[in-house]
Amino acid sequence: MLETIAIGSKDRVFVLTGAGISAESGLPTFRAEDGLWAGYNVEDVCTPEAWQRNPAGVWAFYSARREAGFKAEPNTGHVALAELEQRLGDRFFLCTQNVDDLHERAGSVRLVHMHGELAKSRCERQCGRPPVEDRHLYSSLEEVGRCACGGRLRPHIVFFGEIPLELGRIEREIAKATLMLVIGTSGSVYPAASFVRWARQGGARTVYVGLEEPLNATAFTQIVTGKAGETLPGLFQVE
Ligand code: NAD
């Protein structure tokens, strides 16, 4: 029998997604065991130190991620979550660790990108100016613009070692949730990997959907093994 998740009229659903939900759209996941992302060592391209040492190399990496992300299309997993949001309205909240925009393009609205967004840039200094839309693919540092304060523009990405975005709002949404659904994330990147325990402490049901058990598997009340694009459509029984 196919597994289903019952969602009652009083349930509030918090969804956390990771790289696995975009895998079927052709975007490579981050490999926790060897620390490689799209063939790169994350230390060389996604840390504040890498940015200080080699901003041209960081921009080359994120320009390639932009190019791949802009060409990719949402898959049936992204669409299933957008449809669930349409049915639940403000009883639904989505937090993604992904920097691609496939959730928005599938129709999701109530979402935050806790690790930033590929299609934006921001000042490298903490000068307080907000991120700007930027879809440029940079092939040299000379092309990269400057903020009004003089700082160089950097990708609007939370590098490893930096503090994720919107943590206050995320905490408030988790506190309200009665069901936490975690999809396609290995449970190796913190603080996202702790969210399931925060939800359990508040008494929520916690369900994982993904190819294999995550590292934090013991914190889940239910584990559904499979590809997100095949499993999510038809998974929810909304009352
Ligand atoms: P991860 O690569 O560590 O884990 C991905 C998980 O998804 C694995 O457990 C894997 O078993 C599972 N998976 C693979 N294919 C799947 C599928 N078709 N359906 C369901 N599950 C599948 O990813 P993470 O935990 O999200 O951590 C990676 C970090 O790197 C994140 O912080 C993210 O910001 C970044 N990243 C983003 C993207 C993106 O934006 N698309 C891609 C790679 C990495």
Residues whose N, C-alpha, C, O or C-beta is under 5 A from the ligand:
A	BS01	NAD	G18 A19 G20 I21 S22 A23 E24 L27 P28 T29 F30 R31 A32 Q97 N98 V99 D100 H115 G184 T185 S186 G187 V189 V209 G210 L211 E212 G226 K227 A228
